Amino acid sequence: MPLVAEVSVPLRVNQIYSYLIPERFGSDMIGKRVIVNFSNKIITGLVVNVTKDIPDIKLKEISDVVDKEPIADIGFLKLCKWTADYYLCSLGEVFMAAFPPKTFPQEEVFVKLSDVYNEYELTKFKQSSKKREELINLLTDSDEYIALSTLKNKFGFTYSYKQYLEFRDAGFIDISYEMKEEHKPKMMVAVRPTKADGIDDKYIHRIGKEYFSRSAKQMEAFDSICNQYVETQEPILQQALINDYNISAAAITALEKKGLIEKVEIEVSRVTEELSELSSKVELGLKLADFQKQVLVDIREELETGKKNILIHGITGSGKTLIYMHLIRDVISSGKQVVMLLPEISLTPQLTDRFKLSFPGRVCTIHSKLNKNERYELWQQIANGEYDIVIGPRSTIFSPMKNIGLIIVDEEHDQSYKQDSPAPRYNARDLATVRGHILDCPVIFGSATPSLETYYNAKQGKYGYFQMTERADSHKLPAIELVDLLNARKSGGMHGSFSYGLIEQIKSTLEEGRKIMLFQNRRGHSSFVQCQSCAHIPLCDDCDIAMTYHSHSNVMICHYCGQREEYSEHCKGCGADDVIKIGLGTQQVEDEINEILGDKVTVVRYDSDTVTNKNKQRQILQKFTDGGIDILVGTQMIAKGLDFSTIGLVGILNADVDLFMSDIRAAEKTYQLINQVAGRAGRSKNSESKVILQTTVPDNYAIKSIKQMLNLDFLGEELQHREDLSYPPFSRLVVIEMISSDYAQLERQAMELYKTFPTDKRELDVLPPTDPVIKKVRKKYRKIIVIKNSKLLDLTGKVMRKYVWGCVEFYTKLGGHGDLRININVDASSVM
């Protein structure tokens, strides 16, 4: 009896497709990639199930099988299916997030003018429409195939694939196919002796006398090649001979001409794991403080009793990382593997180097600076079991390790664990819990400022909970001083953005020979510019947002779409020369501190404008370590993962910059971020450090709480606010985003969709459509429908998913039209 493969394709289609399995492929198909014909295009899909049930329709056959062994096991497929179900997206979209680029290559279609067309019929075809004439003229001028994507994007031809097939069947064009985005291994030239066996000193000496009596360089090259081959039984890269052995290309060519060596092409990895000098100690050899020992003992006991999820709530500098390392050593000693998640923003070389030094050769890191080829090859290496520990950002939760024994989520509160676009809009912190449950392995969460959701789970007894209230190595907590900016401005106690008290502390810290970090969570020079005569603010043409001024390039940039515009002091609204810069960014902080201190110090910015590639970050931090930088000015990139004992002062220029945004998590985010930044100070055992926190609202409960590094009062007060308003963690926040280029039509469509939701379900509180804070992005208008889903009445979210998914699908099929796009964001981090 023939078998049927249920195949998911990497597209935004919420459906699984059935294909017949030819007998030659056997039945072991689940988790393997297959080549299938999908809507007359050849694409790569993944088999998620095999069944004997044949649907009552004519099925196509699988064309080919890509993999000898499955690339996804049953547990991994369960994780992906859960993600698609909970976050209301297609399984194909989950696969696009879970697997690296180039995993699912699709076919690119190319066309050219037929070599055997009928002249008379072609003329009639051209005369039938102006667009057809333009297409044929373009193909006539080209001797080569042109991709359909090029015809569409560059030349504006919007014919469907089906129409091109009709043109081919009429004899006017030829069609060719090629798999695009297919991974191609990196090949390099290597050399080896032509003699495979019997290479020893006698052989090398004999060849030397016979061939190299007049060429010492060729003899040296031959000797190196032979010795390397004997030692490794592998060819040696020609580039390595030139770079590392100082052997010339001419000498290698001469040896080849004499028939003594041969050149071969070998596959080499594009992935390199660098180790800098940012960290020099093997931390597993360090002595644990008494409180660390006790926490480690208690966690091990908790794990032995079967508790799977544990929160370590430890102040910055309390040594959570060392606890992780001991737990990791336990796991890999038992033959299992570890996945460790870090926020992308804190994937600093310093932090990852600490793990590479303690577990040499067993650690790999995933980060956004990897290109597509590097990411694909690293994924293959992980799947092949070449590493015991994988460290990386949110996508690392989909790591293809086969024997995971522990998952760690460091800085579990960080918002970068939540993917807001594209689908799946998952939270890696929550998926860690799901994957841990599927694999029956423990999950450790760590933070100095835990999220309300995780803290609440610990408070309810769902998670084990351990506090660490001391700093490791008896390091002194920094003294935190609040500066009331309103009073300072009224009394004339400011120089630009700096209070006089902060300036004096900066000068005295530099005199002591210690370093300084200055924090402002806005890049650029000024948040916006405004005319003082007519109040005109330059806005992005494509987005409903003010342009940010960047002084070093003298341009204004939209931080949503990247549009750039030359800065002018002449107002475009009224023509007056009365434009001023408003708001504070890292460029302005850098400019002001240079103005205050002159050329006596070295000031460097550390934000996404200056950290432009995977080497720049390491270079800046290395220079800061070596003493080449006195003051580091940064955004939230300096908030986590940096551990420098030389820091004597942390200055926070405007602590409440995000406090009053239209965001239910504004207070929580401010508390977490400022606490983390303040935690960069006080890392020295022998000297005291200070944090100066400038704010306009020193009495705000989030700001006041920062003065205590481990503050349960803030968490308790914030939880009470959330419960009163039925916000997370007491409910799920679901945001349905509707996007269109026609605002009037969008308003009507949003209201129609809103009316399809039931009004008698207590589990759902559906709010009417509203404009978000950012109403337009990239020429598209936005409307949102916010849903609060009670966890008390709908524990798993089953009712919510039924109605949200059902209403959106119903509306899309019957009422949606035009360029409307609908995005569903379950557990949204904000409603902006």
N, C-alpha and C positions, 0 to 999 in steps of 0.2 A: 504494500500500500504506500502511495507517495506521501511524503511529509511536507508540511507547510511551515515556512519560517515567517515569524512575525517580526517585521523590520521597522526600526525607527530611523527616520531620515533627518539630517541636521538642518531642518527648516522650521519656520514658525507656523507649523501645521499641527493641530492637536489631534493626531490620528496615528495609528499603527497600521502598516500595510502588509498584506499577505503575499508571499511569493512561493512558488513551488521549488522544492530542493531537488535538483537532479541527483540521481543515485550515485554518481561518481564523487559527490562531495560528502557522502555519509550523513550521519545524524548528529554528530557532535558539533553543533553550530552556535549554540548560545554564547554570546559574548564575542563573536568574531565579526570582523568587518566583511561586507559583501558588496559587490558591484551589481547594481540593479538599473533597469530602465524605468525611470520615473517621469511620467508625463512627457515621453519622447526625448528625455535627456538622460545621459548616463551619469549617475551619482554614486557615492559611497554611503552605505547605511550600516547600522549595527543590528545584529540579530538579538532580540530580547526574549524570544521564546520559540519553541518548536512544538508543533501540535499535529495530530492526525486529522483534526477537524478541517475539512475542506469547505470553504464558503461556496454558496451557490452562484458563483460568478466565474468567468474565465480568468485564470491567473497567469501572469507572466512567470517565467523561470528566473532564478538567480543566474546572472551571467558568469560570475567568478567569485572566488573566495580569496580575500587578501591575506588572512592570517593562518599560520599553521596551528598556533595556540591562541586561545581566547585572550583578548586584551582587557576584558572586564569579567570578574567572577560574579557569582550570585549575590554576594554581599554588596559589592559595588553597584550592581544593577538595582538592588533594593534601595540603596541610598539615593540613586538618581530618580527612581520612580517616586519615592517619598517626596523628594524636592519638587518634582513636577506637580504632584498632587497638592502639596501644602501651599506652594507659591503660585499656583494657578497659571501654569505655562505648559508648553509642550515638552515632551521628553527629548525631542530633538534639540530644543534650546538648552536644556540641561546638559546634553552631551557636548554642545559647543563650548560651554563653560568648563565642563569637567575634563575635557581632553585638550591637549595643546593644539595650536594652529597646525594645519597640514595633515591632521589625522583623518579628515573626511574630504579628500579632494573631489571636486566636481568637474564635470566636463565643460570645457570652453568650446563654443561652436564658432567656426570660421567659414567665410564664404568668399568665392571669387567668381568672376564671369566664366561661364561655361566655354569650353574649347570647341563645342560642337553645336552652338546655338543656331537657330534658323533666323537669318537676317530679316526676312519679312515679318515673322512673328515677333521678333524682338522690337522692331520698329513700332508695330501695333501696341506692344506692351508699354513702350516708352510714352506713346501718345495718349495712353489711358489716364495718366495723371502726372502732374508736375513733379511730385515726390518720387515717383517711379523713374522718371527720366533722370532726376538727380542721382538716384542710387546707381542706375546703370552707367551713367557717365563717370561716376566715382570709381566703380569697379573696372570700367574700361581703361582708366588711367593708371590702374595698379596691376602689376604683374603677379602680386602675391596675395595670399589669403588675408582677409581682414576680419578681426573678431567682431561678433555681434555686439559685445559690450562697447567696442570702439565706435561702431556705427551709431549706437544709441547715444553714448555720452559725449562723443566728440563732434559727430555730424548730425545728430538729432533725428535719426531714423527710428521710429517707434513701432516698427512691424513686430508682430509676435513670432515666436519660433515656428508656430504652425503655418504662418503666412510664408516664411522663408522656405519651408518644406514644399508649399504649393508652387513657389517660384522655381524650385529645383525640379519638381515633377513636370513643370511646363518646359523644361530644358534650357532655362535662362542662366542658372547659376549652378555651381558645384559647392557641396558642403563638406567640410573636413572637421574632425573632432580631435581634441587633445585634453588630457587631464591636467587641470591647472592646480596650482598650490600643492603639487605633489612633492614630498620631501626627497631631496637628492643629497646623498652623503657627500661629505667633503673629501676629495681625493687629493693626495699630494705625492710627489715623486720621492721614492726611497731607493736606496742601493743595497746590494748584497753581493757577496762573492759568487762567481759562477760555479765554483767548486763547493758542493754542499757538505761533504764529509771529509774527515781526515785533515782538517785545518789545525795545525799546531805551530809551535815556534820553528820547527825544522822546515815546515812547508813555507812559512812566511820568509824565512831566511833564504831558502833556495830561490824563491821567486824574486827576492830582492837582488840577489847576485845576478840573476839572469836578465832582469828587466830594468833595474833602477840604479845601476852603477853610477849613472850621471845625473840622477834626479832624487835628491833627498826628500823633496816635498811630496813626490808621488809615493815614495816608500813610506813616509809618515802617514799619508792618506790611506794606503793599502793596509798598513798595520792597524790603524784605528778601525777601519771597516771590518777587518777579519776578527779582531778581538771583541768588538761589539756584537758581531753575529754569533760567535762562539758562546758568549755570555748569555745572550737573550734568545737565540735562534729566530730572531726577527730582523727584517731589514731596518736600516737606520735612515731617517729622513735626510734628504740631501741638504735641506735648509739647516738642520741641526749640525751637520758636518761643517757647514760654512760658518754658522754663528757661534757654536760652542767649541768646535775643535780647530777653528781658524784654518780650515782647509779651503783652498780656492776651487771655484767651479771648473777652472781649466784643468786642475789636477784630476778631478773626478772624471771629466770628459776623456782625458788621456788614458785613464785606467780602463774606461769602457771600450775605447778603440783597441786597446791591447787584448780585450777579451777576458780580462781578469775579474771584472765586476759587471753586473747588469742592473739596469734601472727598471723599477716596477712601480706601479701606482698602488698605494694603499689607502684605505679609509682611515681618517683621523677624526677625533672628536673635536667639535667646536667649543665644548664646555671646558672652562678652566676655573678652578677654585683657588682664588688668591688669598694670601695670608699677609697682612701688613704688620707693622710694628706697633699698632695701636694698643695691643694687649700682649703682655709678655709672660704672664704667670699661668701655670696649669692649676686651675682653681680647685680641682678635685683633691689636690694635695694640701689645701688650706685647712686649718683647724676650724671646726664649727664652733660657734658660740653656744653657750649652754641652752639659750632659748631656741636656737636653730636645731640643736640635737633633739630637744623635746618635741618640737613640731614634726621633725622627720620621723621620730618614733611613733607619734600619735597618728600621722598619716598612714604609715605602714600598717599599724594595727587596724585602722579604719578600712583600709583596702582588703585586709585579710578577712574582715567580717562581712565583706560583700558590698560595701558602699562604693558606688561607681563614680559619682560626681562629687568633687571636692573644691571648695573655694579657699584659697590662701589670700587673706586680706592683710597685707603687710605694707607698712609705710615705705616710701622711697628710701632705698639704701639699706633695707632690712635683710637683704640677702636671699630674696626669693629665687634668684637665678641659681644660686648654689644648691638650694633645695631641689630645684628641677634636675640639676646635674646628678645628684645622688640617686634620685628616682629613675632617671634615664639609665644610669649604670646598672641598677637592679634589673631593669627590663632587658637591656641588650645582653647582660650576663646570662639571662635565661634563654637566649636565642631568639628574642623577639625584636620588633622594630618600633621606632618612635616617630610620630608626627608632631611637630611643634609649630604653632601659629604665632606670628608676630604681626602687628600692624605694619603695612608697607612703609609707613612714614618712619618707623623706628628700626627698619632693617639696616642699621648702621654697621659698617665694617667692624667697629669696636665690639659690638655685641656678638656678632656671628663668629669673630675671631676667637672669642672666649671659649666657644663650644668646639671649634676646630682644634684648638690647643689641647683641650681636655680629652677629646675623642679623635685623635689624628687619623685621617684617611677614612673616617666613617660618617662624615657629615657633608651634606650638600645643601646649598641654599637656592631658593627660587625667588626671583624678584622681577620687577617690571622692566628693568634695563636689559633683560635677555631678549635677543631678537628671536624671530620665529624658528629659525633652524636650531639655535641653542636650546630653546625651550622644548622643542620636539625631541632632541637627542638626550637632554637631561631626563625627560619623562621616560624614555626608553631605558636609560641606565637605572632609574629608580625601579621600574617594573622588572628589570632583570636581577634586582637584589644587590646592586653594587654598593648601596649605602644602607646603614642601619638607622640613621637619623636624617630626616628631611625637615628643614626649617624654611618657612616662607609665609606669604600673606594669605588672604582668604581663600584663594583658589587651591592652596596646598591641602585643604581638607579633602580634596578629590585625589590625593596622591595615590598612585597605583601600587603601593606596597602590599605584599601578600600576607604578611604576618605581623600586623600591628598589635602591640601590647600596651601602648600608652599614647594618649593624645593630650597635649598641653596647649592651653590657650592663654598666652601671656598678654597682659594689658587688655583683659577680656572686655573692658568697658569701651574700647576704642570704636568710634563710628565707622572706621574704614573696613571693619569686618562685614558691614552691611553693603551689599551691592544694590545701587539704586537704578542702574541702567547699564546694559540692556537686561532682558530676562535671561535667566531666572534671577529675581531680585531677592536673593537669599542672604541670610545672616550666617556667616561661617561659625560663629560662636554657638548658635543653636544647632547647626548641622553637626558640629563636633559631638554634641550630646546624642544626636540620632545615630551617628556612625558608631559611637562608643556602645550604644545599646545593641545595634546590629551585630557588632563584633564581640560583645560581652567583654569590653576592656574599659579600664578607668579613664576618666577625663579630669584633668586638673585645670582649674581656672585660677589665674593670679592677677591681682591688681592692688595698687595703693588706693584707688578710688573706684570700687566696683560699681557696675551698672545697677540700677534699681531692680532690674529683672533678676539678675544673678543673686544679689543680696537678699531679695525677697524669697527666692527659692531656698537659700541657706537658712533664713529666718524661719521658714515654714518646715524645716527639717528634711527637705528633699535633697539637699546637698550637705556634705560634711563642711564644717566651717572652722577655720583656724586663723587666729590673729597673730600678727608679728608687730609689736609696738615699739621695738628697739631697733637701733641701727647696728649693723654688723661692725666688728672691730672697734666698738666703743666710739664710733664717729659721732660728733656732736651735731644735733639738729640745728639748722640755721635759725637765727633770730629773724622773725618776720615783722616788718614795720609797715603799717598802712599810712599812706599819704593822701589826705583829702585834697583832691585837685581843685575843687570849687573854692575852698579856703585859700589854697596856695595862689590861685589866680587873682582872687580878690585882694590879697595882701601884697601882690607884686612879687611873689616868691617863685616865679617860673622863668626859665630861659628856654623859649620855644616849647618843646614837649617835655622838658626835664625840670623837675622841681630842684630848688637849690640844694635841698638835702641829698637828693640822688646824685647830683653833680659832685658834692663834697665827698660822698662815699666812693664814687668812681675814682676820684683823684687819690684818695688815701689808699684804696685797694691797689692801684697801680704803683704807688710809692712802696708798697710792701712787696712788690714783685709778683703779685697774684693776678689771675685772669678774671674776666668779666663776661657774663652773658646778658644781652639785652633782648627782651622779647616784645614783639608787636605782631599780632596775628593778622596782619594785612601786608601783602607784598605790594610792590610799586611805591610811588612817592606819596600820592594823595588819593583818597577814596574817590574824589570827583573834583571838578572845577566848576565855578559858578560866577556869573556876571553880577556885580554888585549894583548895577544900574537897573537891569530888567529881570534879574533872578533866573536867567536862562542857564540850564545845565545841559551840556552836550551828552546826548544819549546815543547808544548804539542803534544804528538804523535797523538792525535785524532783531534786537532783543530789547526788552523793556527794562533796561538797566543802565545806570550811568557809567561812562567810560572812566577807567582808572588812569591817572597820570603817572608816567614813568619818566623820571628826570634824566636818567643817563642816556636815553635815546631820544628824549624830548618828544615822545609820542603819547597818545592816549590809546589804551587797549581795552577791549571788552574781555573780561575774564570768563565769559560764557562761550563765546564763539570765536574769539581771537581777532576780531576785526580791529584794524589799526587806523589811526588818524593823526596827522601832524598836529601838534599843540600850537595854538595861537593865542596871543593876549588880546586879540580883537574878538569881541563877542559876535557870534554868527546871528544872534537874535536881534540886536539893536546896533551893532557896530562899535559900541563904546570900548575904550581901552581900560576896562575895569574888571578884568577877569582875575579871580583869586583861586588859590588851591585850598581845598578843605579836606580834612581828614588826615589820618596819619598812616603811612606805610613804612616798610623796612628801609626803602631808599632814603626817605626823609630822616629817619632815625640815624642812618649812617651819615648823611650829610650834616645833621645838627651836631652829632658827637665829634665829627672831624672839625667842625667850626669851633666847638668849645675847647678841644684839646690841642688843635693844631696838628703839626706833623710829628709830634712826639710819640705817637702810638700807631699801631697797625690795626685797622678796623676792617673786618670782612663780613659780608652778608652771607647768610646760610638759608636760602629759600629756593623755591622751584625755579626762580629766574637765574640763579647762579649755579645750582646743582643741575647741570644740563645733561650729564651722561654718567655712566657707571664708574668712571674713574675720578670725576671731579669731586664727588662726595668724599671719597677716601683721601684725596689730596688735601682738601680743606681741613679735615679732621687730623690728618697727620701733621700738618703745619701747626695746628692749634696745640697738639701734643708736644711738638718739638720746641715750642716757644716762639714761632714765627708770627703768631697772631696774638694780640693783646685782648681785643674785644670781638666777640662773635655776636652779630646782630641777626636774629632769625625769627621765623614764624614757628608754627607748632612742630616743625621739623627738629627743633632743638629740645622738645619737651620730653622725649623718651629715649631710652637706650644709650644715653651718653653718661659716662662715668669718669670725671676728671677731678682728681684730688686738688688740683691747682686753682680751682674756681673759688674766689673769695667773695664774689658778689653776683647776685642775679637781680636785674632790674626789670620790672614789668611795667611798661609805659602806660598802658590803659587796660586795667584788669577787667572792666565791664564792657569791652567792645562788642561782645556777643550776648550780653546778659538780657537785653531787652528786645531781642529779635522775636518775631512771631513764630515761636517754636515751643512746644510743650516741654522740650528737654533743655531749654536755654539755661536754666539755673544749674541743672546737672552737668551740662557740658562745660559751663564756665568753671564750676567748682573742680571738675576733673582736670581740665587743661591747666588752670593756674596752679593747682596742687602739684601736678606733674612737673611743670616748669620750675616751681620753687624747689622741688626735690633734686634739681641738678646741683644745688648748693649743699655745703656741709658734708662733703665726701672725704675730708681730711681728718685724720685721727688727732693731729697735733695743733690745729688752728681752727678758730671759729670763722664761720661764714655768715653772710647776711642776705636777706631778701627784702627789697624795697618794692612795695606794691602800690602803684598809683591808681586811685579810683575816685569816681565822683559819688559813689554810694557806699561809704565805709560801713554803714549800719545794715546793709543788705545781708540776709542770713547766709547766702552762699559765699559772700566775700569774707564775712566774719569767721566762718567755719574754717577757712584756709589757714588761719593762725594755729589751728590744731591739726597736725598731720593725719591723725586717724580719728575722724570725727563722726561718731555714730549719731549725734544730734541732727546733723544735716540730713543724713539718710532717713532718719525717722520723720523729720518734718516734711521732707520732699515726698515720702511715701504717703503721708497723710493728705497732702495736696492732691496727689494722683488719685487716691481712693475717693476723695470728695467729688472729683470731676469725672470719675470712671475712665481714667486714662491708664496706659500700661504702667505697671505689670498687671493691673486688675482687668484689663481688656486688651484685645488686639486692635491695633489701629490699621485700617485698610484704606488706602487712597486709590481711587480710580481716576486716572489722569486721561483726559480727552484732548486731542491735539488736532488743529485744523488751521488752514490759512485763511478761512472765511469766518470771522468772529461772529457775525449775526447767525450764520448757520450753526456754528458751534454752540451758541447759547440755546438755540431751539433743540438741538440734538441732546445736549446735556440734560435739559429738563425732561425730554421724552424718556431718556434712560432712567432718570431718577424716579419717574412715575411707575416704572416696571417693578420696582422693589416692593415687597409686601410691607404693609403698615401694622400688621398684627403680630409680628414676631418680636417678643421681648428680648431675644438674644441679640437683635440688631438695632442699633440706633443710627439711622441713615440721615445724614445732614444734607440739606439742599445744595445744588451746585453753586460753586463760588469761584471767584478769580483768586489764584494763588498770589503770593507776594511778587513773584516774577511772572508777569502775565504773558509775556511773549519771549520766545527764544528761537533764534535762527529763522526769523520770519514766520514762525508758527505760533498761533495763539493757544492758550491753555485754559482749561476748566478742570476743576477737581470736585469729586464727590467723596466725602470723608465718611467712613463707617466705623463705629465703635462696636466691637463684638465682645460681649460679656464672657469672660472665662468661667465665671460662676455658673452661668446658664448654658454655656456651650464649651465644655472643657477642652475638647480636641479641635474645635473650629469646624466641625463637620457641617453644621447648619449654615455657617457663614460661607463656606466654600460652595455649598449647593446653590445658594441664591446668587452669590456674586458671579460665579462662573455661568450659571444658567441665564441670568439676566443679560450679561454682556454678550453671550453667544446668541441669545434670542434677538437682541437689539441689532447686533452686527449683521445677522442674516436678513432681518425684515426691515430695519429702519436705517442702518448705517449706509452712507453713500458718500460720494466725493472723496476728498483726501483725508477723511477722518481716520485717526489712529487712536486705539484705546490701550492703555497700559495699566496693569493691576499690580499694586505694591502692597503685599501683605506684611504686617509688622513694619510699617513705614517708620523711618527714623525721624521724619519731620513732615510737615504739610506745606512746605514752601514751594 
